[in-house]
Amino acid sequence: MSGKREFDMMLNLTQHVLTMEQQNENVVEPLDKKYICNLLTFDEIPSVEKLQEVAIELAEYASAQGTDSVLIGGAVYLMPYLIFELNKRGIDAYYSFSKRVSEDFVQDSETVIKRVVFRHCGFIKATLPRC
């Protein structure tokens, strides 16, 4: 369900630092952010076994934190494995929905800098299709 809050507290399992909007929605950083970022970083093409291993480690970390909801994102090839492992443990996964807002800044009479800002607007529950 998109936009509607279905959680009290959500753990951030992404490499990204939370925005103020996300923090205001009761999303919190993990106690060991570096550990999470290391798990989410792939320097080589991962095997299916590696993806399963990382998904299990992330899901077990979330479970040990006592959360029932997590924010996910990043390597799209990891997400189905992660959602599966989280759901096995009774943990719901969510993606952040953001809008890209373009802002122009005039530097001087000849220069304009365009910056794209991602504004958090809500959450989309991550689900796997039923076969």
C-alpha positions, 0 to 999 in steps of 0.5 A, a space after each residue: 500500500 503506498 503512502 499509508 503508514 503501516 508501521 511505528 518505526 522503520 529501520 533504514 537498510 540502505 546506504 543512503 543517509 535518511 532525509 529529515 522527512 524520512 526521520 520525521 516518518 519514524 525511520 531510524 538508522 541502524 546502530 551499525 550503519 557501516 556494517 549495513 553499507 559494507 553488506 550492500 556494496 558489491 565490487 564484483 558481479 555477485 553470484 546467486 549464492 552471494 545474494 542469498 547470503 547478503 539477504 540473510 545477513 541483512 534480514 537477520 540483522 533487522 530481526 535482531 533489532 526487533 523491527 517489523 519494517 525496513 526501508 530498502 533500496 539500492 542494488 536492484 538484483 539484491 532486492 527480491 532476495 532481501 524481500 523474501 528473507 525479510 518476509 520469512 521473518 515477518 518483516 515488511 520491506 518498503 521503498 521510499 517514493 521520492 520526486 525529483 525537483 529541479 532548482 536553478 541557481 543564478 551564479 552570475 549574469 552568465 552562469 546558472 547551476 541546475 540542481 536536482 533534489 530528491 524529495 521524499 513523499 512516502 513509502 511503497 510496500 515491497 512485495 513479491 509476486 505470487 506464482 
